[in-house]
Amino acid sequence: MSGHGESFAELPVAPKPPLRRFHQARWDEPIIFELSRPGRRGIAVPQAEGPGVELPASVRREHAPKLPEMSQLHVLRHYLRLSQENLGFDLNIDVGQGTCTMKYSPKVNDLFAKATNPLHPHQHEDTVQGVLEIYWRMERMLAEISGMSRVSLQPGSGSAAIYANIAMIRAYHNANGGEHRDQVITTMFSHPSNAACAKTAGYEVITLMPDAEGLPDIEALKAAIGPRTAALMITNPEDTGVFNSRIKEFVDLVHSVGGLACYDQANANGILGITRARDVGFDLCHFNLHKTFSTPHSCGGPAAGACGVAPALEPFLPEPTVDRVEFDGNERFVLKYPEKSVGKIRPFLGVTPNVVRAYAWIMSLGAEGLRQVAETAVLNNNYLMHKILQIPGASVPWNSRHVEQARYSWQQLSEETGVHSEEIGTRAADFGVHYWTSHHPYLVPEPFTLEPTESYAKEDLDEYAAILAHVADEARRDPEFVKGAPYNQTIHKIDMTSLDDPKQWAPTWRAYVRKHLSGQG
Amino acid sequence: MFTVGFVVNPVAGLGGSAGLKGSDGTDVQREALARGARPRAGERAAQAVRTLLARRPGVRIATVPGPMGVEGAHELVRPPAPHHPEPGRIAGGVGLTTAEDTRAAVAALADVDLLLFAGGDGTARDVLDAVQELGEAAPPVLGIPAGVKVYSGCFAISPATAGFVAADFDGTTAEAEVVDLDEELYRRGEVSPRLYGSLRVPAARAALSGRKAGSSATAEGTVEGIAREVVATMRPGIRYVLGPGATTLAVGRELGLATTLLGVDVVERGGSGFGGVGGVVVGADVSEPELFELVRGERSALVLSVIGGQGFVLGRGNQQVSPRVLDAVRAGGGELIVLATQQKLATLNGRPLLADTGDEETDSKLSGHARVITGYRESTIYRICPASEEFQI
């Protein structure tokens, strides 16, 4: 749709137009279960020689699992096609997935992670000293990065890590005569998992709204704290990318009433090596290794978290911890079970391959490298912000300095053209990029959130900004055309209403068959 | 010389404290007066005049004589054509005027630089009619909120703010919507706002109250959660005053009570029977005097919702909750429980909740932070301030 009318006749190979003439593959690929054919096999396993083993009836299943029956080629082709119908990190300029911290996951780290494949979680610790040492060293590095005394790598990331922290907060208060503390305070621009996990753990949630500067209203915090306060769970910088420079006052206020302060550092990309959670008095924090520490996002799959605590919270850490002991003059790594542990959040030790990937990433950078990551991410964000704000109709609320991301608004463009932020993002997908708007409810009208990490080069950011500028211009010239997008994508618009209708939800193929296919025909 | 015209709809707001939901039509106005309502539009217009004169001393004020004018005007314009041969003076000292009188007064003041009118959505419709008749000759206008329902976007958020905006007016205007409800349907519990048109108002976005935004249909589950939370914290022996709105109606429903959508109801929670849920309606759709009698000397609490887009908690659609009712509730140790979905608070764009009871002292007593219930076991602490203090440049 772009670059039409330009002359490419001068050179044997025509130069590329300023905007990519992208077109996503469309394979109309069915669900893998629909591709299954009875009896088809990927591998013909030879009949085992020797005597057969009779499994006891108690462990034998009555019916074979309904797995898709496919050949190797069909499996390979299926997943390659799906990957082409996708805008994954390795294909697009993924700065539009704001708050998700999309950064390059070095492929070499997959090789190191692969080395852990032969390990079994039930192996005796004497036989896995190497991987336990990695856990221990990784913990020490994260403790240094956060200022916390201990860090557990046992929980998953995101909500699993936040839940681990709220579980420790509850255990701490219960052990210290604070059973009556039943309120958790969070903020509107903190990740909503903080409110969700606190509520899941049985707490009443008080959410502070932003003040006129876009920061959580400290006067409201003063009114909210009291003897019922269990904890403050807060992100900083918040989703807006604005750093709350009064954060120490927030922590001190909560401490003054006996509450704990918990720092959601899932995304610590803008502050690595610059500021530390413990230095302003936080009692707990967590990291998502797939955000700041470069392990793959894996569609929300096997990500690993890290929960850091101050000394007073150590007895409540998830189990097991990995400790170093001296034994006969030698260093040994052992599993320990803290006396008042909140238990296991994930099975076994945690997600070992991702701990190895993140360990390799930190080791490759060193302390200076980590700080450079933050500085480059902040520089990239401010460069992109400068470019975006030159687009007529785009703005960023609260004229404050931004750290690693920014939540922008198309309010003016939308008022002038009738085109909404979602529609602009969908049209951008015709150029091979995308963006995310905002968590709900939308406090910023017509929002979009961009977060260029340290992974991107200047020309990537220039291309991304040029695409948005082009689409904004299209919105003015032909709003209906933008509203009709996408044109170059795998599928057209998605009807989102099913997301609000539990009757239509089908998280598995089995549920889809039961809800939508059975009883038909 | 910069001239600001003033028109007062003296009957605006009469029906509010009387629990009549509006003041359209002389029958309703007579009924309101019979129920003890006092006119307040004149006083609210005078507030705006005082602020205007304090901020821009040399300004010329033009108004019409009689009940549709304001006191303290420097210049009287020729009188509006009296619609009634005998403006019905009755006890309370108010002349009952009609839509035609409003239109005539606007026409008489057509050559001012800015015309302020005190009234509600009904008055705004009459002004819109007059402006449309005048066409190009019509001045920009601005509403001084004085009606029962002030849902249109052409009103300042308080009388003082109207004075400020008038004083700072530099000729730049924007369009603002005029919406109104059919009061007959509204009294029967049907909310059917209709867009009548738009008026040219001073461009001062933050100072205008904005058009009302209702509870959205998708927030249904959240509203139920809010109701459950309110009922969970209710204690027997306390009179809960439920203000108008879909959110407070859900509280009544959660208690198993048929409370009214648009009226002010007083309920009590039942004792330990039926799992502790259930209750009684002590007073349904009460007027201000009835409400005062129900809370005086009793332990009570106020449960009020927020007008989306505007932020009003008091003074819009719930004038029954008067300054003396608030004092009585406070004397009984009662708290103010504010209900709003997060979505609704988001429509305020960081602006505070507003109180505009008509008594500045009462409003300033509410100033500070209020707990706002946003869902089941979910709340926020949100700034509330007198409407007259918000937007003082």
Interface residues (C-beta under 8 A of the other chain):
Chain A: M188 A195 K199 Y203 E204 V205 I206 T207 L208 M209 P210 D211 A212 G214 D217 E219 A220 L221 A223 A224 H440 P441 Y442 L443 P445 D500
Chain B: T218 T341 Q342 Q343 L345 A346 N349 G350 G368 H369 R371 T374 R377 E378 S379 T380 I381 Y382 R383
